[in-house]
Amino acid sequence: MDELRLINATPLEKEMLEYADYIGRETTNECESTAETCADMVSSAPTIDPESLPPHWRKSEETPPKKKDGDVLGSVFAVAYHRNIRNGIWLASNMPWHIVADCPEMYPLWMPLPKLPDLPTPERRCMLGND
């Protein structure tokens, strides 16, 4: 079996149901041909780019972040519980991936930050002596 690939199952399911209706009307016992046709439908289904899928929360204890999950600064988006004297609140912020991986009890959820689009370099401006 070749490598795993993501496909959009909705149009494939519709096509297979239409094909099943077609087979139901035909009086044929060509099971092998039917299986080959279904396999062709799966192989011709468009592949989904994983980068186009929305990010999802991951449990730090089950799947801790790795270096490759961080952005250019090594940050991931993480959730932590902050409490004061009376109550607490869940807050989400950017954290270095290794801190989230080392402290899953403090940062129970995380997700990779989305990749930035290609942006043009801004023109250089006078920065009051800081340039």
C-alpha positions, 0 to 999 in steps of 0.5 A, a space after each residue: 500500500 502506498 503512502 497515506 493521503 487525505 481525500 475529500 470523501 463527500 463527492 466520492 461518496 456521492 459518486 459511489 452512491 450514483 454508481 451503486 444505483 447504476 449497478 442496481 439497474 444493470 443485471 450484471 455479476 461483474 464484481 471484479 469490474 465493480 471493485 476496480 471502478 470503485 478503486 479508480 474513484 478513490 485513486 482519482 479523488 482529489 488530494 487535500 493539502 493538510 496545510 489547508 485544514 484548520 488547525 486543531 487543539 492537541 492534548 500535550 500529554 498525548 501528543 507533545 509539540 516537537 521542534 518542527 511544530 513551532 514557528 520560526 521562533 519555535 512558538 506554538 499556541 498553548 492554553 494555560 490556567 491562570 488563577 488569582 486569589 479568588 478565581 482563575 481563567 483559561 488563557 491562550 498565548 504563544 509559548 516556546 514548544 519545549 516549555 509546552 512539551 516539558 509542562 503538559 500539566 501547566 499547558 494541557 492544550 496546544 496547536 501549531 501557529 498558522 504559517 504567515 503568507 509571503 509578505 513584501 519587505 517593508 521599505 526602510 524608514 528612519 527610526 530615530 537613530 535605531 537604524 
